[in-house]
């Protein structure tokens, strides 16, 4: 039974946005197919417990199975998870977006994709373009971290400033 599931690909597949989170990508597919996101995840990975768990902990076999289902490369699936974040830092990953980039956030997309960097509370600049991130849902105020912006080395080794990328 599991082998049959692995071979069937979804008839319509939406490409992931740059830096989109796995659960967001699955959620957009679920919205397209008019099913709850957890149902879509379990269609692909019946043993999956939650979307959050999939974002944080996917085995290489699960990455391959998701890649086959969505007709993409396993490296793409790996890249849109938090597999590259050190285990000790994963407790600092938020459950809801805390900030966004005015340049890189896809405007007008429905449902709006959640980008990985929106959940990394320690980020102050966008990893794609280097712009200062804005706090979600608040008015624009000058940042007390302005002097640490572009060109500085991140305090966290898994993230690079735009000049180092």
N, C-alpha and C positions, 0 to 999 in steps of 0.2 A: 504494500500500500504506500509506504513512504517513497519508494522508487518512482511510482506513478506521479506523485506530487512533485518530485524534483524535476521531472521531465517537462511538465506543463508550464509554459510561460504565460504571463498575463497578456491578454490580447492588446491592451493599450498600456504603454509605459510612459511615464512622465520623466524627463531628464531631471536630475537633481540640480538645484541652484548651486553656485559656487559657495562652498562652506556650509551647505545645508546640513542639518542634523538628520540622522537616520529616522528617528520617530516622526519628524516633520515630513520627510519624503514619503514615508509609509502613510501618514495621515492625509497627505494630498491625494495619494492613490485611493485611500478609503473614501474620501469625499467624492472623488470622481465615480467610484463604483457604488456610492450611496450605502456604505456599510460602516460600522464603527471601526476606528483605527485598530483596536485590539483584535477584532475579528479578522482584519486584513493581515495583521502580524501572524496570528495563529493559522491562517490559511497557508502562509509561507513556512512558519516554524511552529508546528503544533505544540511543542514543548515549552515555548516562550511564556514566561510568567507575566511580563509587563513591557511596555514600550521603554520605560526608563531603564529597565534591566538590559534591554537590547542595545540601548545607547551606550551603556557602560561596560557590558560583559558579553561579547559574542565570541564563540569559539571559531576557529578557522573553518571548520566544517559548516557552521551556521552561516558564516560570511559567504561561503561558496554556494550554499543552497539559496540564500537570498539573491545573490548575483545571478544565478541561473533563472530564478523566478522573474527577475526584473531585466533579464537580458543585458547584463552589464558585467564589468570585470570585478572580481573579488576585491581588488585594490581600491576600487571606487567605494564599495561598501565599507571597507576598513577605514578609509579616509573620512567618512561621514559619521563615524562613531567617536567615542572618547578613548579609544584604545591607546592613543599616543600620550595621554595625560597620566602622569605618575599616580600610582595607587594612593599614595598619601595625600594627593591634591584632589582626588575625586569627591571628597566630602565637601569641598568648596564650590562644586558645580551646582548652580541653582536649578530649581525645577521649572521656573518661568523666566522669560527674557527680562534682563535687568537694564540693558542698554541696546543701542542700535547705531548703525552708521548711516548718515544721511546720503552718502554716495552709493553704498553697496547694497542697502536693503531694497529688495525688489518692490517697487511701488505699484500698487494696484493689483497685485497677484491675489487671487482668491482660491483657497484660503491662503493667507499670508504665510510664507515659509519661515521657519525658525532657523536661524543660522547658529552654528556651533559657538561662535564668539559671543553671541548674546547671552549665553549661560555661563561664561567664564568671567566671574565677577572681578578678577584681578586685572583684566585687560583695561587699558585706558585709550588705546589706539586700535583702529581696525587693522587686522593682519593683512588684508588685501590691498588697501589703498593708503594706509597710514594716517587717515583723518582721525581726529579725536572722536571717541564714541559719545553719544548723547544718552542721558538717562531716560529710560522709557517712561512716558506719561508725565514728564515734568517739563517746565519751561526751561529755556536755555540760560544757564548761569555760568560765569567764568569758573573754570576748574582750578582747585588748589594744586593740582598736579601738572599744571601747564609747563613748568620747567622740565618735567620728565618726559615730555612728548617725543617727537621724532628724533631719532638718532641716539637714543639711550638704550642701554641693554636692559632687558626685562629681568626682574628679580626671580622669575621662574624660568628654568632652563628649557622647558618644552615649548616656550613661546619666544619668537624673535621679533625684534623691532622691524619696521618695514625696510630699513637700510641694510639689515642683515639677511633678509629673506632672499 
